[in-house]
Structure formats: structure tokens, C-alpha cells
Amino acid sequence: MITVAQYFGQKPHSDAQEAAALDLLGKRNALRVEWMQATGRTCPIDPDTGTEISGSRGGAGDGGFRLTTATTGKIGSSHKCLPADKPNGAGVDDFDGPDDAFDKWLDTFETGDGGNTKLEECGLYREHPDDTQAGLNGWCHLQTRAPASGRRTYRP
């Protein structure tokens, strides 16, 4: 399971950002437990981060919380939990390993109109799996903030 300490690393953050992260990670971790029970699998560990958070070897841990100065992602990225005093959501890049088993499992709950019954049940949104593949190290981006489209599975 992803912990708050893993999510933030050594990066400074506000109490409100920590509360947003706790909400995200509680939902994400519960979803992963359900996935493990349904599939009999364990969560893969990213060899670059040593955690279930996707990221690059020696990187700044930008698959979890991002400072506003981070060059990874867009300015309004859900990873940045902005603004610090009243964050409107949080996001995480969940390592999905070489076979994308978690994304494939989530695909089985798609409704065809951008909806996803499992993500709706959990209060989460995800980037479309086609946008989160990097060779052998795919990830599943999950967030608590609704995208502009309002779809549970969306294209950034």
C-alpha cells in the first residue's frame, strides 16, 4: 500500500495537502485491496522507486506529490494538490508493471460513455490507459479531482 510518507517523500506540504493525499490514498489503497482479492495478485513494486508509486530511477519522485516547481506534468496537475490552503484533489501514478493488469481489470468496469462503475464507486478518476504506458513500466494515474470532461476514464 502507498503511505503518506512515500507520497510526499521529503517535499514540504501543507496540512490541507496532506488531508487531500490521505483521501486519495485511502481510496486508492482500498481499490487495490479489492483488485488483489479479485485477481489473486499482489501490487507490483516499481524497481526505480522501490514503492508502488511509478517514477524514474534517481528522479524526484514525481509519480506522487509534486511541488509547484516540478517540470513533470501540466501546471494544474492533480499531483500538485493546488492550492496549498484549499486543494481540490490529489493524484498519483500507480505502478502497473509490464502487463498493465490493474488497468485491464479497471477496463472491465467501463460503461462505454467514459463512465466506469468501479471508479465511480470509489470516487476516483483515471487517465486513459493508452496515455500511461512507457514501455515495460506502465502506470495507472488515479486522482480524486474530476477532469473537465467529467469522465471517470479520460484523456488528458
KEMAR-170862 format. One line per field, with one value per residue (C-alpha): x, y, z; residue in three letters. Coordinates in Angstrom, 3 decimals, padded with zeros to 6 digits. Each point is the difference from the previous one (the first is absolute). Layout:
residues N
east X:... .
north Y:... .
up Z:... .
res ala:... .
END
This chain:
residues 156
east 000.000:001.135:000.677:-000.152:003.756:000.606:-002.391:001.669:003.560:002.028:-002.102:-001.562:-003.794:-002.917:-002.428:-002.723:002.165:000.643:-003.750:-000.598:002.723:-001.491:-003.354:001.619:002.153:-002.857:-002.090:002.904:001.135:-003.554:-000.332:003.313:-001.055:-003.178:002.105:002.338:-002.930:-001.667:003.133:002.139:002.923:002.173:000.761:003.163:002.899:001.634:003.685:000.915:-001.817:-000.148:-003.697:-003.353:000.395:001.233:003.022:003.446:003.224:001.696:-002.931:-001.736:-002.841:-002.395:-002.403:-001.242:-000.284:001.511:001.193:-001.239:003.533:-000.125:000.574:-001.914:-003.606:-002.202:-000.238:-003.385:001.047:-001.945:003.368:000.621:-003.125:-000.402:-000.564:001.815:-002.677:-003.028:001.072:-002.710:001.329:003.096:001.499:002.467:001.722:-000.591:002.638:-001.767:002.920:000.661:-003.397:-002.270:-002.137:-001.565:-001.042:-001.336:-002.056:-001.389:-000.844:-002.544:-002.099:-000.149:-003.526:000.861:-000.826:003.104:-001.543:001.490:-002.162:002.944:001.686:-003.322:-000.578:003.436:-000.196:003.007:000.893:002.785:001.860:-000.742:002.401:001.231:001.477:001.849:002.247:003.761:001.443:000.271:-000.887:-003.626:-001.914:-003.603:-000.579:-002.739:-001.382:-002.817:-000.656:-002.451:001.494:-001.683:-001.818:-001.426:000.834:001.357:002.485:001.224:002.646:002.218 .
north 000.000:003.546:002.009:003.765:-000.042:-001.661:002.390:003.192:-001.210:002.905:002.670:002.728:-000.010:001.550:-001.698:000.471:-001.704:-002.871:-000.348:-000.116:-002.637:-002.083:000.064:-001.054:-002.722:-001.393:-000.397:-001.296:-002.496:-001.328:-000.425:-001.858:-002.343:-000.767:-000.610:-002.345:-001.958:-000.249:-001.027:-001.796:002.257:002.330:003.612:000.322:002.054:002.483:-000.978:003.670:001.297:-003.098:000.747:-000.435:003.551:000.208:002.195:000.230:-001.313:002.790:002.267:002.461:-002.410:001.850:-002.962:001.140:003.561:002.724:003.396:002.946:000.244:-003.550:-000.202:-003.297:000.364:002.995:003.088:-001.038:-003.620:-001.905:-001.123:003.575:000.139:003.723:002.334:-000.914:001.489:-001.537:-002.846:-001.242:-003.504:-002.102:-002.437:-002.871:-002.086:-003.563:-002.408:-002.613:-002.163:-001.394:-001.629:002.888:-002.422:002.694:002.170:-003.073:-000.932:003.553:-000.200:-002.733:002.607:002.485:000.976:001.190:003.657:000.916:-001.397:-002.676:-001.564:-001.042:003.418:001.704:-002.301:000.981:003.716:-000.113:000.992:-001.346:000.979:-002.221:-002.980:000.907:003.184:-001.688:-002.557:000.298:-003.173:-002.591:002.448:000.975:001.777:000.739:003.655:000.361:003.249:001.305:003.169:-000.307:000.898:002.671:-002.728:-001.509:-003.475:-002.621:-001.114:003.052:001.166:002.809 .
up 000.000:-000.649:003.156:000.497:000.657:-003.378:-001.745:001.264:000.496:001.396:-001.737:002.132:000.026:001.865:002.354:-002.638:-002.630:002.389:000.603:-003.782:-000.333:002.815:-001.794:-003.297:001.516:002.088:-003.158:-002.066:002.611:000.488:-003.774:-000.170:002.823:-001.947:-003.146:001.905:001.409:-003.421:-001.909:002.583:-000.941:002.042:-000.804:-002.058:001.341:-002.348:-000.167:-000.412:003.101:002.202:000.626:-001.722:-001.350:-003.570:-000.642:-001.486:001.509:001.888:-000.815:002.264:000.781:-002.257:-000.219:003.408:001.298:-002.159:001.093:-002.053:-001.412:-001.427:-003.733:-000.241:-001.101:-000.652:002.202:001.443:000.507:002.649:001.400:001.155:002.207:-000.635:001.681:003.198:002.279:-001.795:-002.287:-002.313:-000.410:-000.214:-002.500:-000.076:-002.672:001.134:-001.355:-002.142:-001.082:-003.461:-000.531:001.086:002.001:002.196:-002.961:-001.806:003.053:000.203:-003.720:000.797:001.839:-002.908:-001.057:-003.520:000.562:001.994:003.145:002.195:002.700:002.196:-000.111:000.687:002.978:001.352:-000.807:-002.342:-003.563:-002.227:-003.108:-002.964:000.002:-003.491:001.516:002.879:-001.636:-000.030:-001.441:002.746:002.756:-000.448:002.696:000.901:000.799:002.629:001.371:002.160:-002.012:-002.878:-003.388:-002.136:-001.961:003.187:-001.326:002.371:-002.661:-001.885:-002.432:001.303 .
res met:ile:thr:val:ala:gln:tyr:phe:gly:gln:lys:pro:his:ser:asp:ala:gln:glu:ala:ala:ala:leu:asp:leu:leu:gly:lys:arg:asn:ala:leu:arg:val:glu:trp:met:gln:ala:thr:gly:arg:thr:cys:pro:ile:asp:pro:asp:thr:gly:thr:glu:ile:ser:gly:ser:arg:gly:gly:ala:gly:asp:gly:gly:phe:arg:leu:thr:thr:ala:thr:thr:gly:lys:ile:gly:ser:ser:his:lys:cys:leu:pro:ala:asp:lys:pro:asn:gly:ala:gly:val:asp:asp:phe:asp:gly:pro:asp:asp:ala:phe:asp:lys:trp:leu:asp:thr:phe:glu:thr:gly:asp:gly:gly:asn:thr:lys:leu:glu:glu:cys:gly:leu:tyr:arg:glu:his:pro:asp:asp:thr:gln:ala:gly:leu:asn:gly:trp:cys:his:leu:gln:thr:arg:ala:pro:ala:ser:gly:arg:arg:thr:tyr:arg:pro .
END
